Amino acid sequence: KLALLVSIILLAFVETTWLSIARYQAYNVRAFDLGIMSQAIWSATQGHPLVFTIEGIALSRLARHVEFIYFLLAPLYALWPTPQTLLVAQSLLYVAGTFPLYILALRRLRSSGAALVIALIYLFYPVAQTAVLFDIHGDTLAMPLFFFVIEALDRKAWRSYTVWLVLTLSCKFYIAGLVAALGGLLWLRGQRRIGLMTALIGLLWGIATFWVIRSFFAPPEAAQLQATTASYVSHYFGDWQNIKDTIGIRAVIALIVFLPVLLLGWRAPIWLFLAGIITIPTLLSTGPGSS
């Protein structure tokens, strides 16, 4: 089963990498996403804090979504300074998430066949692959990293758990909500100490990133660039009429996102709560398309 697993992982890596690069080379990539991430990460190789330009104004990613994870991609980008580097790195991290997921499933289900099916569901889950093929985003990078968090939690490897938790939090500021919710869930399930610590880490990181770090890096033109709290909330959640007019479409999207996983998720519905922490605000967002 291990050889088959590795073969499937390699297949998924080749598939997502090839499609991502083909999309880029065919000029089907929106410059606003892949372009600004590439510029921001390139700026880090020059000693700047993930700076990109928008509307003629220089702005740091730390004033928007606070993606510290991009600093870790900077050395790789320095070796191969092209947006394709980021696409390959994202695909590689995506398939790497299969390993903790497979190990966790094997440990819990005690069946290599069942664990392999779980790995297949993840690797070829339509919404997951759509995220990987949609340029590069911090929340897409957080997806496989969170599997490492859960696997380390399950075997009570607290040092590994802490490392993966920090890496996951570094992907985007609102991942703090997911981490805080995980802590609350653990607390309710009787793991009071680790649950409380996890919830506090998520809560404090969310406060620090959203209200302190973003403000520190925000330029004078912050309001027009959604780099202030009020402008950010208004930009992503301010058009209630739009939500009302598109409620049917949003319901269909929710069905597409959740229906495949419900085939297994209904057996442990409490874990779907964690998925809702990210997906429900996304489904209600009126901002540009999210990964």
N, C-alpha and C positions, 0 to 999 in steps of 0.2 A: 504493500500500500504506500510505503514511503516513496518509492521510485515513481509511482503513479502520481502522488501528490506533487512532487518536484516537477514532473513533466507538465502537469496542469498549471502550476504556478508560472513556469517558463512560458507556456502558451499564452497565458493571460498577460504576462509582461510584454511579450512581443506584440500581442494584439493592441494593447492600450498605447504602447510606445509608438508603434507604426501608425496607428490612426491619429494620434496626437500630432506627430511630426508631419504626416501627410496633410492634415488640416492646416497646419502652420504654413507649409510650403505652397499650398494651393491658395493662400491669401484668404482663408475662411475664418481667421482668428480676429476677434475684435481687439484693436490696439489698446482700448481703455483698460482691459484687464491684464492680459499677458504683457502688454507693453509697459504699463506702469509698474508691474511687479518686477519686470526685468530691469527697468531703469532704477527702481528703488534698491534692488539687490546689487546692481552694478555700483551704485553710489556707496554702498557699504564697503565694497572693495577699495574705494577711494578714501575711506575714513569718515564717511558721512552717515547720519542716522536714518538710513532707508528713505532717502529723499527722492521724490519724483515731481514732475510738473503737471499741473492741471489748471486750465484756464489761464495759462501764463504765470501761475504762482507756484513757487517751490513749497512743497508740503511733505512732511514725514509720514510714513505709514504708522508711526507711533502716535500721530495725532488723529488717526482714523480708526483702524481696527486693532492696532497694537500687536503686530505680528513679529514678535522677537525671533521666532523660528527662522525667519529669513536670514538672520545673521549667520546661522549655521550653514546656509546654502551659499553664502558669499565666497568661501574658499574654493568650492567646486566651480562657481561661476567665474572666478578669477582664472582658473585653468582652462576653461572652455567658455569664453564670454559670448554666449548666444542664448536666446530664449529657449532653444531646443534643449539646453542643459537642464532647465527647470522642468520641462515636460518629461524628460527621461527620469529625473530624480523623483518626480511625483508618482510616476508609474511604478518605479522601483519600491518606493515606500508603501504604495498601495498593496502590491502583491506581498510585501514583507509582512503585512498584517495578517496574512493567512497562517503563519506559523504559530503565534500565540492562540489564535482562534482554534486551530486544529488541535493543539496540545490541550487546551481547555476542554474542548468537546470530547477528546479521547479520555481525559481524566474523569469527566463527569458521566459520559455515556458508556464508557468501557467497550466501545465498538469502533474499530478503525474504519469500518464501512460507513457508519453513521457520521463519524468525524469528517470523513472525506466528503460526504454530502453537504455538511455544514460549510466546509471550505469552498465547495463549488457554488453554493448559494451566494456566499459573499463575493467571490471573484467575478461572478457573472450576473450579479444583481443589477438590473437595469438602471436604477437610480444611482447606484454607486459608480457604475461605469460612466454614466452621464456626467457626474461630478468630475471624474478624473479627466474626461475629454473636454471639459469646459475650462480651458486655459489653466491657470494655477491659482489656488486659493488656500488660505490658511486652514479653513474648516475642513477642506478635503484632506489636508495633511494630518489633521487631528484625528480623522476617522481610524486609520490603522494604529496610530499611537495609543488610542483609547483601548484597543484590544490588548495591548501590552499591559496597560493599567489593570484591566480586569483579570488577566491571567496571573499577574503578580499578586493581586489581591486574593485570588482564590487559593494560592499556595502559601499565602502569608509571608511573602518575601518583601519585607517592609522597605528595605533599601531600594530594591528595584522598583517597588511601587512608587516610592517618592520621586525617583528619577523620571520615570515615565509620566507621572502626574505633572511634574514641572514642565516637561517637554510638551505635553498636551495643552497645558494652560498657555504656553508661549505661542500657540498657533493663532489665537484670536481672543479678544477680550471676553466675548460672550460665552466662550467655553467654560468660563468660571461658573455660569449658571448650571451647566451640566455637572460639573465637579461638586458644587454645593448640593445639588439634588442627589448625587450619588452618596454623599455623606449622610444626608437625611435618610435615605433609604437604608443604608447600613445601620444607622442608629435605631431605626424602627424595627429592624430585623435582629436586634440584640447585640450588635457589634458597636457598643456605645463609644468606646474610646477612639477607635479608628474612624468611626462615623463622625464623631464630633470634630476630630482633627481635620478630616477631609472637608467637612462642611465649612469650617472656619477658614481653611486655606482658600477654598473657592470663593467664599464671601469676601474675604479681605483682598484677594487678588482682583476680584471684580470691581470693588470700590477703588482700589489703587489705580487700576488701568483706566477705568471709565472716567473718573473724576479728577485724578491727579496727573497721571502720565499723559493722557490726551491733552489736558489743559497746558501742561508744561511745554509740549512741542507744537501747540497750535499757533499759527501766525496771526497777525492782526486781521487778516481777511478770513478768519476761522468760520464765521457764521455762514458765509456763502459757499464754503467748501464742506459743510456738514461736520466740522471739527469742534463744534461746541455741543453741549448736552442737548439743549433745546432744538438746535438745527438738525442734529442727528435724528432725534426722535421724530421730529416733524417730517423729515425727508423719508424715513422708512415706515412710519406708522401714522402719518398725518392725514392721508386722503381717505377718510371714511366712506365717502361717496363711491370711490373706486372699489372699495371692499364690498360695498352693498351691491354694486352693479355686476361684480364678477364672482359673487358667492358660489354660483353654480360651477363655474370653471375651477375655482379653488377646491370645491368638494370633490370634483373628478380627479384633480391632481393628488389630493390626500388619499383617495382610493388607490391610485396608481402607485403611490409611494409605499403605502402600508399593506396592501392586499397580499403581495407575495410573502411577506414576513409573518403575516397573521397565521399562515398555515402551521407555523411552529410556535409563534409568540403567544398564542392563546393558552399554551400550557404553563406559561409563567408571565401572566399579564402585567405584573408589577414592574417588570423590566421595560415594558413598553412606555412606562411613565418617563424613563430617561430619554427615550427617543422623542417623546413629545416636547421635552424642554427645548429642543432645537427646532423641530419641524413645525410645531404649532405657530411660534412667532414668525417663522419663514413663510408659512402659508398665509399669514395675516399681513405680511409686509407689502407696502406699496412702492418700495424702492425698486431699483433695477434688478434683473434676474439674479437670483442667488444660487450658489452651488449647494 
